[in-house]
Amino acid sequence: GQSLEQPSEVTAVEGAIVQINCTYQTSGFYGLSWYQQHDGGAPTFLSYNALDGLEETGRFSSFLSRSDSYGYLLLQELQMKDSASYFCAVRRPHAGKSTFGDGTTLTVKP
Amino acid sequence: DTAVSQTPKYLVTQMGNDKSIKCEQNLGHDTMYWYKQDSKKFLKIMFSYNNKELIINETVPNRFSPKSPDKAHLNLHINSLELGDSAVYFCASSQDGGAAYNEQFFGPGTRLTVL
């Protein structure tokens, strides 16, 4: 079967750096993606890693280690608007197949 | 222009009723999905259609029946609604290309409340 593990909650202060980890066990793996969801909103795409290493997009970076079945999302210079849920998702070799983790609720405090 | 739209946004109904949720995407994508997000915010895939063909059907009660009249539409019909069906249902679409990843675009969600 497949499973993804990520922390359920993380709290940090404005301006800080936070890392949200995701470990996965899956049969077949193409890559790891991250989505952000604000309360009452829809999930929106943040990043995708198919190869090992770090991908940077502005204040957000995502990392993947395929050998460790592990990835993380790094958020820098935290802002209040970053308070949201963050989901990692494994892309599997089946048309359209992505399995989502249970999500991490990030709370940014002043 | 809205990329992925769903109607209705809110749906309140009694147990035992039958209801439908509609989804349309104007992105030209060939894959569409239905997800269920429960009160704990767990996001679970229910169905996936590729070019109007059902390709993923997770363990979902057969009271749920998706229908894709064309590539741009994926509707969800639910029979004999139960209390446990209360959730937010998200439609999404993507353009799938094998190993290459194409982000999923989500609709605004339909909040279903079964009384």
Chai-1 contact restraints between the chains, C-beta under 6 A:
chainA,res_idxA,chainB,res_idxB,connection_type,confidence,min_distance_angstrom,max_distance_angstrom,comment,restraint_id
A,Y30,B,A99,contact,1.0,0.0,6.0,A-B,restraint_1
A,G31,B,Y101,contact,1.0,0.0,6.0,A-B,restraint_2
A,A42,B,F106,contact,1.0,0.0,6.0,A-B,restraint_3
A,A42,B,P108,contact,1.0,0.0,6.0,A-B,restraint_4
A,A42,B,G109,contact,1.0,0.0,6.0,A-B,restraint_5
A,P43,B,F106,contact,1.0,0.0,6.0,A-B,restraint_6
A,F45,B,E103,contact,1.0,0.0,6.0,A-B,restraint_7
A,Y48,B,Y101,contact,1.0,0.0,6.0,A-B,restraint_8
A,S85,B,K41,contact,1.0,0.0,6.0,A-B,restraint_9
A,R91,B,Y101,contact,1.0,0.0,6.0,A-B,restraint_10
A,A95,B,N50,contact,1.0,0.0,6.0,A-B,restraint_11
A,A95,B,I55,contact,1.0,0.0,6.0,A-B,restraint_12
A,A95,B,D96,contact,1.0,0.0,6.0,A-B,restraint_13
A,G96,B,T31,contact,1.0,0.0,6.0,A-B,restraint_14
A,G96,B,S48,contact,1.0,0.0,6.0,A-B,restraint_15
A,G96,B,N50,contact,1.0,0.0,6.0,A-B,restraint_16
A,G96,B,D96,contact,1.0,0.0,6.0,A-B,restraint_17
A,F100,B,L43,contact,1.0,0.0,6.0,A-B,restraint_18
A,D102,B,F42,contact,1.0,0.0,6.0,A-B,restraint_19
A,G103,B,K41,contact,1.0,0.0,6.0,A-B,restraint_20
